[in-house]
Structure formats: C-alpha cells, structure tokens
Amino acid sequence: MDQFQDGQHVWLRSRVRGKYLYARGDGESVRLREGRASLKAAWAVHRHVGIDGVEYVLLHSAAYGRYLAATDDRAPLHLCGYRVVLQNYDQDPMEAIRWQAVNPPGAAEDDVLLRQVRHGHRYLRANGKIQRWIRGVSVDDPQNITTMMHWVVEPIPAMQGLPPLPPPTRDRHPGDLSVWLGFSPASIRTIRYVRADDDGDYPELEEVWYALHFTGRSVHRLRGLLRDELAKDDHVAAADLIMCVRAGRHGRLTPLVVNLPHHGDTFQIVLIMNGTPGVQTASRFLSCIPPCLQP
C-alpha cells in the first residue's frame, strides 16, 4: 500500500506488456497504451478506510473522475476473466471500486498486485502476452495468478496550477449532415452543476443543483455556457471558473481540463471560483498534473 499515497497521481504500467493503464475516450472503459503523456493515463489515489477498519485503494481517472471498478460481466472475446470499467462512486460501501495492493512474492520490489475485495479476490490483469495486438484489461480469479497481473506504480510529480484546456473545437450538432450519415454523432447530456461558496463548500444533494442540456464535447464551450449561467446573477469571467467533476455522491473532485467523453451521460460539476479560499480548501482534491501531460 505504500506505493499509493492519498491524493497523489500515479501511472500504472504493466510489468510484462510495458504499457500503461489508460482511460478510453468513452469515459467508461480502460485499455493498455504505450505512451503515458496524457491525462487519460493518470490516476488519482483515494485512500479509503471501510467500516470494517480495513484501508483500501480507490483509483479515479485524472481525466474523467470516474473510479476503476470490477464487474461480474465476462470480459470480451480474447480477454481473460471479467470486465473492468469506470464507474461513479454513488454509494458507500461500494465494493466494486475497492482494491488492495499486494506485493507478489519473488517479484521485483516495486511490483504490485491489485486485488479486488469482492467475489473471491480477483486481480487486475493485462492481456495480450502472446497476441500482442490485444490491449484489453480485465480482472481474473486468484487461481490464475500470472505475471500479467504485475503492475509497476510510477508516481507523477505534482506541479503548481492546472493544465490548460485543450484548444477550442467545433462540436457537430444534430443538424449537421455528418451526424445524419452516422459519423461523429453529437453527444447530448445533462450537466448538473452547483457553485461552491468562497470556502469551497457546496450542497451534496443533487436535487438542489441546477441543470442544463449540453450538446457535444467541447470543454471550452461548456465553460462558456456555465459562465453565462452564473453571469445572470453575478459578473463572472470564464478564467475565474474551475470546473470540477464529481463522479458520484462520494467521488472526489477532479478538475475538468479535457473534452467530455463521447457518451452522453449526466455530468456533475462543482464550480469553484479561482482566487477564493475554497481553492485552498479543495486543494487536496485538486492535486495537479505535470505540464508534460497533454489533455
């Protein structure tokens, strides 16, 4: 467990494949990828003590905020075991997102096994040892422990400030011909948002949050829309807004500095005003990513 310090960011590299655990652009699935210079390859560590007194490691995506979770669904063809997905942290306890870091006997000192706490302690594993084109990630039963379950935890040094937003993009809208032909469909989703006070506090019950419908994925355009909404009651500049994803009622805040996932799910966003004490209050949830990582 010492490899995972609460609030830090890490990369997870497969010892055998040499590739990194990576959140895909759908915001729901994971895979292996060579490069690590992306927010989608970074994972924030959330140490959690359960009501049983046991401490667990929770890992949420630095890009989308959702938590790495095991399921009971069989993995797709060519993958061993069961599916791994990204999920919101909506209830506590939520065993699907709880992991324990175990040092495999006889392995390299910095190798870890990530053991799931549910259903017989399945382990996170890479796939494609022989069929190298396979890049899926899954969980498999303890009877099948192999070096494909060995992961190297690489700490990411923190930086001051948040990464810049990606360049503005033109979202395709439902009226575009390319959408009607089936290319690059526009994602229509509900954005539920709330503004934190100057101390960083905000109501947890989503029922009292505001809502708007948003088409597309552009984080630039979303920030502009939220700025316009807040400007109805107060003068707000776009640069003043720090948008933070809350992936479920118990999820930690994750700065939103990438374009939204392809799928049109509901997004929960907490707005923190830059320059307020609330930024410092929330700083342990806003640990930052080095500038080498591109959104």
C-alpha contacts under 8 A as a table, 3 or more apart, distances in Angstrom:
res1	aa1	res2	aa2	distance
1	M	4	F	5.63
1	M	57	V	7.71
1	M	100	Q	7.26
1	M	101	A	5.21
1	M	102	V	7.22
2	D	5	Q	6.63
3	Q	153	V	6.49
4	F	8	Q	7.52
4	F	10	V	7.95
4	F	45	V	6.37
4	F	47	R	7.90
4	F	57	V	7.37
4	F	153	V	7.93
5	Q	8	Q	5.79
5	Q	45	V	6.58
5	Q	47	R	7.42
6	D	45	V	5.31
6	D	46	H	5.33
6	D	47	R	5.22
7	G	44	A	6.28
7	G	45	V	5.25
7	G	46	H	6.03
7	G	47	R	7.91
7	G	284	R	6.11
7	G	285	F	6.62
7	G	287	S	6.52
8	Q	44	A	5.83
8	Q	45	V	5.63
8	Q	155	P	7.45
8	Q	156	I	7.40
8	Q	158	A	7.79
8	Q	287	S	6.68
9	H	42	A	6.31
9	H	43	W	5.36
9	H	44	A	4.42
9	H	45	V	6.12
9	H	62	A	7.82
9	H	155	P	6.25
9	H	156	I	5.38
9	H	157	P	7.71
9	H	158	A	7.84
9	H	287	S	7.62
9	H	288	C	7.99
9	H	289	I	7.43
10	V	42	A	5.77
10	V	43	W	5.32
10	V	44	A	6.49
10	V	45	V	7.42
10	V	153	V	6.46
10	V	154	E	5.45
10	V	155	P	4.45
10	V	156	I	5.16
11	W	20	Y	6.86
11	W	21	L	7.33
11	W	36	R	7.35
11	W	41	A	6.37
11	W	42	A	5.32
11	W	43	W	6.33
11	W	153	V	5.97
11	W	154	E	5.02
11	W	155	P	6.42
11	W	156	I	6.94
12	L	20	Y	5.57
12	L	21	L	5.58
12	L	41	A	7.97
12	L	43	W	7.99
12	L	151	W	6.15
12	L	152	V	5.75
12	L	153	V	5.02
12	L	154	E	6.38
13	R	18	G	6.01
13	R	19	K	5.47
13	R	20	Y	4.35
13	R	21	L	6.36
13	R	151	W	5.49
13	R	152	V	5.08
13	R	153	V	6.62
13	R	154	E	7.56
14	S	17	R	5.33
14	S	18	G	5.14
14	S	19	K	5.55
14	S	20	Y	6.21
14	S	21	L	7.59
14	S	126	A	6.58
14	S	148	M	7.16
14	S	149	M	7.63
14	S	150	H	6.25
14	S	151	W	4.75
14	S	152	V	6.36
15	R	18	G	5.54
15	R	111	D	7.59
15	R	147	T	7.43
15	R	148	M	7.21
15	R	150	H	5.59
15	R	151	W	5.42
15	R	152	V	6.16
16	V	129	K	7.40
16	V	147	T	6.72
16	V	148	M	5.98
16	V	150	H	7.46
17	R	126	A	7.50
17	R	128	G	7.89
17	R	129	K	6.91
17	R	148	M	7.82
18	G	34	E	7.29
19	K	32	L	5.57
19	K	33	R	5.17
19	K	34	E	4.64
19	K	35	G	7.29
20	Y	32	L	5.24
20	Y	33	R	5.22
20	Y	34	E	6.10
20	Y	35	G	7.02
20	Y	36	R	6.49
20	Y	41	A	6.60
21	L	30	V	6.85
21	L	31	R	5.91
21	L	32	L	4.96
21	L	33	R	6.66
21	L	41	A	6.02
21	L	137	V	7.96
22	Y	30	V	5.46
22	Y	31	R	5.36
22	Y	32	L	5.75
22	Y	33	R	6.28
22	Y	40	K	5.49
22	Y	41	A	4.40
22	Y	42	A	7.48
23	A	27	G	6.69
23	A	28	E	7.57
23	A	29	S	6.23
23	A	30	V	4.58
23	A	31	R	6.70
23	A	40	K	4.98
23	A	41	A	6.36
23	A	61	S	6.84
23	A	63	A	7.77
24	R	27	G	5.87
24	R	28	E	6.99
24	R	29	S	5.64
24	R	30	V	5.39
24	R	31	R	6.91
24	R	40	K	7.03
25	G	28	E	7.87
25	G	261	P	5.32
25	G	262	H	6.18
26	D	29	S	6.73
26	D	261	P	4.90
26	D	262	H	4.83
26	D	263	H	5.64
27	G	64	Y	6.44
27	G	66	R	7.74
27	G	86	L	6.93
27	G	261	P	5.06
27	G	262	H	7.21
27	G	263	H	7.22
28	E	85	V	5.62
28	E	86	L	4.77
28	E	87	Q	7.03
29	S	84	V	7.01
29	S	85	V	4.76
29	S	86	L	5.91
30	V	84	V	7.10
30	V	85	V	6.40
30	V	86	L	7.50
30	V	136	G	7.28
30	V	137	V	6.63
31	R	135	R	5.67
31	R	136	G	4.84
31	R	137	V	5.46
32	L	126	A	7.53
32	L	135	R	4.99
32	L	136	G	6.30
32	L	137	V	6.94
33	R	36	R	7.63
33	R	135	R	7.35
35	G	38	S	7.61
36	R	41	A	5.45
36	R	42	A	7.59
36	R	293	L	7.68
37	A	41	A	7.21
37	A	292	C	6.21
37	A	293	L	4.43
37	A	294	Q	6.01
38	S	41	A	5.45
38	S	42	A	7.01
38	S	293	L	4.68
38	S	294	Q	4.76
38	S	295	P	5.75
39	L	42	A	5.16
39	L	62	A	5.78
39	L	63	A	5.28
39	L	289	I	7.68
39	L	293	L	5.90
39	L	294	Q	6.24
39	L	295	P	5.30
40	K	43	W	7.94
40	K	61	S	6.77
40	K	62	A	6.52
40	K	63	A	5.26
40	K	64	Y	7.99
40	K	295	P	7.50
41	A	61	S	7.89
41	A	62	A	7.86
42	A	61	S	6.43
42	A	62	A	5.46
42	A	63	A	7.55
43	W	59	L	5.91
43	W	60	H	5.54
43	W	61	S	4.83
43	W	62	A	5.27
44	A	59	L	5.66
44	A	60	H	5.29
44	A	61	S	6.26
44	A	62	A	5.88
45	V	57	V	6.85
45	V	58	L	6.07
45	V	59	L	5.07
45	V	60	H	6.82
46	H	57	V	6.06
46	H	58	L	4.88
46	H	59	L	6.04
46	H	60	H	7.50
46	H	252	R	7.98
47	R	55	E	6.87
47	R	56	Y	5.85
47	R	57	V	4.91
47	R	58	L	6.05
48	H	55	E	5.54
48	H	56	Y	5.16
48	H	57	V	6.34
48	H	58	L	7.00
49	V	52	D	7.79
49	V	53	G	5.85
49	V	54	V	5.54
49	V	55	E	4.21
49	V	56	Y	6.11
50	G	53	G	5.32
50	G	54	V	5.55
50	G	55	E	6.30
50	G	56	Y	7.39
50	G	93	P	7.33
51	I	54	V	7.49
55	E	100	Q	7.97
56	Y	98	R	5.81
56	Y	99	W	5.61
56	Y	100	Q	5.52
57	V	98	R	6.09
57	V	99	W	5.08
57	V	100	Q	5.87
57	V	101	A	7.31
58	L	67	Y	6.99
58	L	68	L	7.35
58	L	97	I	6.08
58	L	98	R	5.59
58	L	99	W	6.26
59	L	67	Y	5.60
59	L	68	L	5.71
59	L	97	I	7.71
60	H	64	Y	7.93
60	H	65	G	5.37
60	H	66	R	5.19
60	H	67	Y	4.08
60	H	68	L	6.02
61	S	64	Y	5.42
61	S	65	G	4.77
61	S	66	R	5.59
61	S	67	Y	6.36
61	S	68	L	7.59
62	A	65	G	5.81
62	A	254	T	6.51
62	A	255	P	7.82
63	A	254	T	7.64
63	A	255	P	7.94
63	A	256	L	6.89
63	A	257	V	7.31
63	A	258	V	6.37
63	A	295	P	7.55
64	Y	245	V	7.11
64	Y	247	A	7.91
64	Y	254	T	7.28
64	Y	256	L	7.16
64	Y	260	L	7.77
64	Y	261	P	7.75
65	G	245	V	6.14
65	G	246	R	6.74
65	G	247	A	5.52
65	G	251	G	7.64
65	G	252	R	7.55
65	G	253	L	7.13
65	G	254	T	5.33
66	R	86	L	5.37
66	R	87	Q	5.22
66	R	88	N	5.24
66	R	89	Y	7.38
66	R	247	A	5.30
66	R	251	G	7.76
67	Y	86	L	5.11
67	Y	87	Q	5.15
67	Y	88	N	6.16
67	Y	89	Y	6.81
67	Y	97	I	6.33
67	Y	247	A	7.80
68	L	84	V	7.15
68	L	85	V	6.05
68	L	86	L	4.83
68	L	87	Q	6.59
68	L	97	I	5.80
69	A	84	V	5.73
69	A	85	V	5.36
69	A	86	L	5.73
69	A	87	Q	6.28
69	A	96	A	5.02
69	A	97	I	4.37
69	A	98	R	7.58
70	A	82	Y	7.42
70	A	83	R	6.34
70	A	84	V	4.70
70	A	85	V	6.45
70	A	96	A	5.22
70	A	97	I	6.70
70	A	116	Q	7.30
70	A	138	S	7.84
70	A	139	V	6.74
71	T	82	Y	6.42
71	T	83	R	5.59
71	T	84	V	6.08
71	T	85	V	7.38
71	T	96	A	6.74
72	D	82	Y	6.10
72	D	83	R	7.07
73	D	82	Y	5.52
73	D	83	R	5.69
74	R	81	G	6.15
74	R	82	Y	4.32
74	R	83	R	5.85
75	A	79	L	5.69
75	A	80	C	6.42
75	A	81	G	5.70
75	A	82	Y	4.28
75	A	83	R	4.41
75	A	84	V	7.91
75	A	138	S	6.59
76	P	79	L	5.76
76	P	83	R	7.37
78	H	134	I	7.53
79	L	127	N	6.16
79	L	128	G	7.89
79	L	136	G	6.54
79	L	137	V	7.47
79	L	138	S	6.96
80	C	127	N	7.15
80	C	138	S	6.62
80	C	139	V	7.43
80	C	140	D	6.38
81	G	138	S	6.27
81	G	139	V	5.59
81	G	140	D	4.39
81	G	141	D	6.95
82	Y	138	S	5.51
82	Y	139	V	5.27
82	Y	140	D	6.31
83	R	137	V	7.57
83	R	138	S	5.09
83	R	139	V	6.59
84	V	137	V	6.64
84	V	138	S	5.13
84	V	139	V	6.62
87	Q	97	I	7.97
87	Q	247	A	7.72
88	N	247	A	4.70
88	N	248	G	4.64
88	N	251	G	6.99
89	Y	92	D	7.75
89	Y	94	M	7.27
89	Y	97	I	7.93
89	Y	247	A	6.05
89	Y	248	G	4.47
89	Y	249	R	6.35
89	Y	250	H	5.40
89	Y	251	G	5.13
90	D	94	M	7.90
90	D	247	A	7.71
90	D	248	G	4.37
90	D	249	R	4.95
90	D	250	H	5.83
90	D	251	G	7.32
91	Q	94	M	5.84
91	Q	248	G	7.87
91	Q	249	R	7.11
91	Q	250	H	6.75
92	D	250	H	7.40
94	M	97	I	6.25
94	M	98	R	7.14
95	E	98	R	5.21
95	E	117	V	6.48
95	E	118	R	6.17
96	A	116	Q	7.39
96	A	117	V	7.65
96	A	118	R	6.84
97	I	116	Q	7.85
98	R	116	Q	6.24
98	R	117	V	6.23
99	W	114	L	5.97
99	W	115	R	5.36
99	W	116	Q	4.82
99	W	117	V	6.20
100	Q	113	L	7.96
100	Q	114	L	5.67
100	Q	115	R	5.09
100	Q	116	Q	6.59
100	Q	117	V	7.30
101	A	112	V	6.00
101	A	113	L	5.66
101	A	114	L	4.90
101	A	115	R	6.38
102	V	112	V	5.45
102	V	113	L	4.97
102	V	114	L	6.43
102	V	115	R	7.11
103	N	107	A	7.75
103	N	109	E	7.74
103	N	111	D	6.37
103	N	112	V	4.77
103	N	113	L	6.14
104	P	107	A	5.66
104	P	111	D	6.96
104	P	112	V	6.18
104	P	113	L	6.34
104	P	150	H	7.70
107	A	111	D	6.46
108	A	111	D	5.39
110	D	152	V	6.00
110	D	153	V	7.07
111	D	150	H	5.82
111	D	151	W	5.45
111	D	152	V	4.97
111	D	153	V	7.31
112	V	150	H	5.67
112	V	151	W	5.30
112	V	152	V	6.41
112	V	153	V	7.55
113	L	123	Y	6.80
113	L	124	L	7.22
113	L	149	M	6.03
113	L	150	H	5.46
113	L	151	W	6.34
114	L	123	Y	5.63
114	L	124	L	5.56
114	L	149	M	7.70
114	L	151	W	7.87
115	R	121	H	5.74
115	R	122	R	5.79
115	R	123	Y	4.52
115	R	124	L	6.58
116	Q	119	H	7.97
116	Q	121	H	4.93
116	Q	122	R	5.22
116	Q	123	Y	5.91
116	Q	124	L	7.57
117	V	120	G	7.35
117	V	121	H	5.14
117	V	122	R	7.49
118	R	121	H	5.69
118	R	122	R	7.41
119	H	122	R	6.98
120	G	141	D	7.08
120	G	142	P	7.37
121	H	141	D	7.02
121	H	142	P	6.59
122	R	139	V	5.70
122	R	140	D	5.09
122	R	141	D	4.59
122	R	142	P	5.66
123	Y	139	V	5.00
123	Y	140	D	5.38
123	Y	141	D	6.51
123	Y	142	P	6.69
123	Y	145	I	7.70
123	Y	149	M	6.64
124	L	137	V	7.31
124	L	138	S	5.87
124	L	139	V	4.37
124	L	140	D	6.70
124	L	149	M	5.88
125	R	137	V	5.87
125	R	138	S	5.51
125	R	139	V	5.62
125	R	140	D	6.88
125	R	148	M	5.53
125	R	149	M	4.19
125	R	150	H	7.34
126	A	135	R	7.37
126	A	136	G	6.57
126	A	137	V	4.85
126	A	138	S	6.67
126	A	148	M	5.36
126	A	149	M	6.29
127	N	134	I	6.39
127	N	135	R	6.10
127	N	136	G	5.68
127	N	137	V	6.01
127	N	138	S	7.59
127	N	148	M	6.87
128	G	131	Q	4.75
128	G	132	R	4.90
128	G	133	W	6.68
128	G	134	I	4.67
128	G	135	R	6.19
128	G	136	G	7.57
129	K	132	R	6.04
129	K	148	M	7.48
131	Q	134	I	5.91
132	R	135	R	7.42
140	D	144	N	6.74
140	D	145	I	7.79
141	D	144	N	5.61
141	D	145	I	7.26
142	P	145	I	5.42
145	I	148	M	7.86
145	I	149	M	6.72
146	T	149	M	5.80
146	T	150	H	7.68
147	T	150	H	5.17
156	I	289	I	7.34
156	I	290	P	7.28
157	P	289	I	7.47
157	P	290	P	6.49
158	A	287	S	6.88
158	A	288	C	5.51
158	A	289	I	5.77
158	A	290	P	5.86
159	M	162	L	7.92
159	M	288	C	5.67
159	M	289	I	6.08
159	M	290	P	5.25
159	M	291	P	7.39
160	Q	288	C	6.76
161	G	288	C	6.56
162	L	255	P	7.94
162	L	288	C	5.87
162	L	289	I	6.99
163	P	257	V	6.89
163	P	288	C	7.78
163	P	289	I	6.88
163	P	290	P	7.66
163	P	291	P	6.27
163	P	294	Q	7.89
163	P	295	P	7.70
164	P	257	V	6.81
165	L	219	V	7.38
165	L	220	H	7.11
165	L	257	V	5.04
165	L	258	V	6.40
165	L	295	P	7.26
166	P	219	V	7.87
166	P	220	H	7.80
166	P	257	V	7.23
166	P	258	V	6.40
166	P	259	N	7.37
166	P	295	P	6.33
167	P	220	H	7.77
168	P	218	S	6.78
168	P	219	V	7.85
168	P	220	H	5.80
168	P	221	R	7.60
169	T	218	S	6.14
170	R	218	S	7.49
171	D	186	A	7.22
171	D	215	T	7.82
171	D	216	G	5.26
171	D	217	R	6.66
171	D	218	S	6.59
172	R	176	D	6.29
172	R	178	S	7.98
172	R	179	V	7.17
172	R	184	S	7.34
172	R	185	P	7.17
172	R	186	A	5.71
172	R	216	G	6.72
173	H	176	D	5.55
173	H	179	V	7.23
173	H	185	P	7.85
173	H	186	A	5.62
173	H	215	T	7.03
173	H	216	G	7.16
174	P	179	V	6.02
174	P	180	W	7.32
174	P	185	P	7.53
174	P	186	A	6.27
175	G	179	V	7.17
175	G	180	W	7.47
176	D	179	V	5.44
176	D	180	W	6.78
177	L	180	W	5.19
177	L	181	L	6.28
178	S	181	L	5.07
178	S	182	G	6.36
178	S	183	F	5.21
178	S	184	S	7.03
178	S	185	P	7.84
179	V	182	G	5.12
179	V	183	F	5.23
179	V	184	S	6.12
179	V	185	P	5.01
179	V	186	A	7.01
180	W	183	F	7.46
182	G	185	P	6.46
186	A	215	T	6.25
186	A	216	G	5.11
186	A	217	R	7.96
187	S	215	T	5.52
187	S	216	G	4.97
187	S	217	R	7.03
187	S	262	H	6.41
187	S	263	H	6.04
187	S	264	G	4.73
188	I	213	H	6.89
188	I	214	F	5.68
188	I	215	T	4.38
188	I	216	G	6.40
188	I	264	G	5.23
189	R	213	H	5.77
189	R	214	F	5.47
189	R	215	T	6.50
189	R	264	G	4.54
189	R	265	D	5.46
189	R	266	T	5.52
189	R	267	F	7.51
190	T	211	A	6.66
190	T	212	L	5.81
190	T	213	H	4.62
190	T	214	F	6.18
190	T	264	G	7.83
190	T	265	D	7.03
190	T	266	T	4.74
190	T	267	F	6.43
191	I	211	A	5.53
191	I	212	L	5.32
191	I	213	H	6.04
191	I	214	F	6.65
191	I	266	T	5.80
191	I	267	F	4.93
191	I	268	Q	6.13
191	I	269	I	7.21
192	R	206	E	7.62
192	R	209	W	6.16
192	R	210	Y	5.56
192	R	211	A	4.37
192	R	212	L	6.64
192	R	266	T	7.22
192	R	267	F	6.08
192	R	268	Q	4.89
192	R	269	I	6.24
193	Y	209	W	5.63
193	Y	210	Y	5.36
193	Y	211	A	6.23
193	Y	268	Q	5.73
193	Y	269	I	4.65
193	Y	270	V	5.71
193	Y	271	L	7.20
194	V	202	Y	7.13
194	V	203	P	7.83
194	V	209	W	5.25
194	V	210	Y	6.25
194	V	269	I	6.64
194	V	270	V	5.20
194	V	271	L	6.12
195	R	202	Y	6.80
195	R	270	V	5.84
195	R	271	L	4.61
195	R	272	I	6.34
196	A	199	D	7.51
196	A	200	G	5.15
196	A	201	D	5.27
196	A	202	Y	4.66
196	A	270	V	6.53
196	A	271	L	5.86
196	A	272	I	5.45
196	A	273	M	7.63
196	A	278	G	7.64
197	D	200	G	5.27
197	D	201	D	5.53
197	D	202	Y	6.46
197	D	272	I	7.56
197	D	278	G	7.08
198	D	201	D	7.51
198	D	272	I	7.92
198	D	273	M	7.33
198	D	276	T	5.32
198	D	277	P	5.82
198	D	278	G	5.13
199	D	276	T	7.14
199	D	277	P	5.33
199	D	278	G	4.07
199	D	279	V	7.84
199	D	281	T	6.60
200	G	272	I	6.74
200	G	277	P	7.05
200	G	278	G	3.63
200	G	279	V	6.60
200	G	281	T	5.97
200	G	282	A	6.35
201	D	278	G	7.33
202	Y	270	V	7.85
203	P	206	E	7.59
203	P	208	V	7.39
203	P	209	W	7.86
204	E	249	R	6.93
205	L	208	V	6.18
205	L	209	W	7.44
205	L	249	R	7.95
206	E	209	W	5.12
214	F	222	L	7.51
216	G	260	L	7.90
217	R	259	N	5.31
217	R	260	L	4.58
217	R	261	P	6.70
217	R	262	H	7.01
218	S	221	R	5.34
218	S	222	L	6.32
218	S	259	N	5.14
218	S	260	L	6.58
219	V	222	L	4.99
219	V	223	R	6.16
219	V	256	L	7.72
219	V	257	V	7.04
219	V	258	V	6.37
219	V	259	N	4.82
219	V	260	L	6.47
220	H	223	R	5.30
220	H	224	G	6.39
221	R	224	G	5.00
221	R	225	L	6.26
222	L	225	L	5.12
222	L	226	L	6.22
223	R	226	L	5.16
223	R	227	R	6.03
223	R	238	A	6.55
223	R	241	L	7.50
223	R	243	M	7.52
224	G	227	R	5.03
224	G	228	D	6.21
224	G	238	A	6.23
225	L	228	D	5.06
225	L	229	E	6.27
226	L	229	E	4.98
226	L	230	L	6.24
227	R	230	L	5.20
227	R	231	A	5.97
227	R	236	V	6.12
227	R	237	A	6.58
227	R	238	A	5.71
227	R	241	L	7.43
228	D	231	A	4.95
228	D	232	K	6.67
228	D	236	V	7.88
229	E	232	K	5.66
229	E	233	D	7.95
230	L	233	D	5.85
230	L	234	D	6.04
230	L	235	H	7.45
230	L	236	V	6.55
231	A	234	D	4.67
231	A	235	H	4.90
231	A	236	V	5.38
232	K	235	H	7.67
236	V	240	D	6.69
236	V	241	L	7.93
237	A	240	D	5.33
237	A	241	L	7.27
238	A	241	L	5.65
239	A	242	I	7.88
239	A	274	N	7.81
240	D	273	M	5.50
240	D	274	N	4.92
240	D	275	G	7.74
241	L	271	L	6.30
241	L	272	I	6.07
241	L	273	M	5.15
241	L	274	N	6.04
242	I	255	P	7.02
242	I	256	L	7.88
242	I	271	L	5.75
242	I	272	I	5.13
242	I	273	M	6.11
242	I	274	N	6.36
243	M	255	P	5.83
243	M	256	L	5.51
243	M	257	V	7.97
243	M	269	I	6.28
243	M	270	V	6.09
243	M	271	L	4.98
243	M	272	I	6.63
244	C	253	L	5.54
244	C	254	T	5.04
244	C	255	P	4.22
244	C	256	L	5.29
244	C	269	I	5.36
244	C	270	V	5.13
244	C	271	L	6.30
244	C	272	I	7.60
245	V	253	L	5.54
245	V	254	T	5.07
245	V	255	P	6.20
245	V	256	L	6.03
245	V	267	F	7.13
245	V	268	Q	5.77
245	V	269	I	4.65
245	V	270	V	6.42
246	R	249	R	7.15
246	R	251	G	5.58
246	R	252	R	6.10
246	R	253	L	4.99
246	R	254	T	6.65
246	R	267	F	7.80
246	R	268	Q	5.35
246	R	269	I	5.86
246	R	270	V	6.88
247	A	250	H	7.62
247	A	251	G	4.98
247	A	252	R	7.16
247	A	253	L	7.53
247	A	267	F	7.70
247	A	268	Q	6.75
248	G	251	G	5.02
248	G	268	Q	7.68
252	R	285	F	6.22
253	L	270	V	7.79
253	L	285	F	5.58
253	L	286	L	6.96
254	T	285	F	6.72
254	T	286	L	6.33
255	P	286	L	6.45
257	V	295	P	6.57
258	V	295	P	5.14
261	P	264	G	7.43
272	I	276	T	7.96
272	I	278	G	6.84
272	I	279	V	6.74
273	M	276	T	5.94
273	M	278	G	7.52
273	M	279	V	7.34
274	N	279	V	6.57
275	G	279	V	6.91
276	T	279	V	5.88
276	T	280	Q	7.78
277	P	280	Q	5.37
277	P	281	T	6.33
278	G	281	T	4.76
278	G	282	A	6.04
279	V	282	A	5.29
279	V	283	S	5.90
280	Q	283	S	4.83
281	T	284	R	7.55
282	A	285	F	5.44
282	A	286	L	6.29
283	S	286	L	4.72
283	S	287	S	6.24
284	R	287	S	5.78
289	I	293	L	6.80
290	P	293	L	5.87
291	P	294	Q	7.26
